[in-house]
């Protein structure tokens, strides 16, 4: 066994070891990522990864360059291009509703809905997004990082809030004018208050 830099050079592994560590099926980046953590691999894995590096003619310099490239990534490099993620016309179409799981980079999880009469009817997908552009008369633009099936906890919260709004509107005729004004103000401001509290918790955790 010889040494090249910090990577040992072994003889070609047997067929059994090649099958145990199927590195031939991996991409160059995956191989370089494993080689960058060479010391933590067990001996047989080191033998197999060294042979694969040799077969692909990847050197210690390639491993170093890969490490430097990964270290230079910024969080925003992993986000997709900004885009409009929902469209509606006169209250019909798709729209996003709900914000939760705020992160320190300003992103949050929201859900895309089918809307009718400006009201969320059926959830389509939940996604982690970051607002790129705000506008009163234009659609917001977002960067999307993850898209998945609807997050049912958030869906339940949206439906619950819609029920609260419905019952509030239905009780207007049964409450004094002053109480109606306060109640409506509290219901309308509830989402904004909850989001402010959630963002404040994220900031607090950052500074703890």
Secondary structure, 3 states (H helix, E strand, C coil): CEEECCEEECCCCCHHHHHHCCHHHCCHHHHHHHHCCHHHCCHHHHHHHHHHHHHCCCCHHHHHHHHHHHHCCCHHHHCCCCECCCCEECCEEEEEEEEECCCCCCCEEEEEEEEECCEEEEEEEEEEEEEEECCCCCCCEEEEEEEECCCHHHHHHHHHHHHHHHHHHHCHHHCCHHHHHHHHHHHHHHHHHHHHHHHHHHHHHHHC
